Amino acid sequence: MTDRAKQPSSILYASGVECRETRELSKDATLRVRPGCRGFSVEAMCGTLLVTQAGDADDHILTPGDVFQPAPRRGLVVIWALSKAAVRLYAYGRSWVVEAPLAA
């Protein structure tokens, strides 16, 4: 596990044309992500993830290799690890803020 993944209170600000951040998540761990104006994508690297976004009636299940792009500026995105997992976030410009994980 990377040092950044161990830091529950870390905040990530993405900038540039395409930025990547990979996080390892234990089962039932979550990330809260606030999308910026240009958007971002979520990719499941391993494990199974459930991705939900405020204002979107659907929940999205991602397995390794699946990618989901939440709507820019729509609302908070929560990524929930249904099993031990790794997630990669791709940003387009200054596009997201990863907040402290929710308590399990």
Phi, psi and omega in degrees: 000138180285159178300321181296322180293335180281344184271100185293339183256012182292145176238131182247127173249121182264142175212163181105178182292311177215116178246150180232141174223127178249132179235138171265135182235135173281165180304135180073004175285153179228157169235138172254127184232128175259111182289145177269194186289336184257351175090173178204169178235151178245127177238131174279119178272321174202159181079190182236132181240146168248127181241127178228150181225137176304133180089355178249119183290343184260146167260150186237125178263126179243134173243170186311129180094342178286144179232138176230138178245103177296157179292132177299142175061000184293312181167178183306136175249131175245129177250120185242125178278113178279345173212175174304132189211167170229137181234141175242132178252130177249131181243155177237096186081194178285095199240350181201164170227122175267119182266177178303139178300151175290149177294138181283000000 
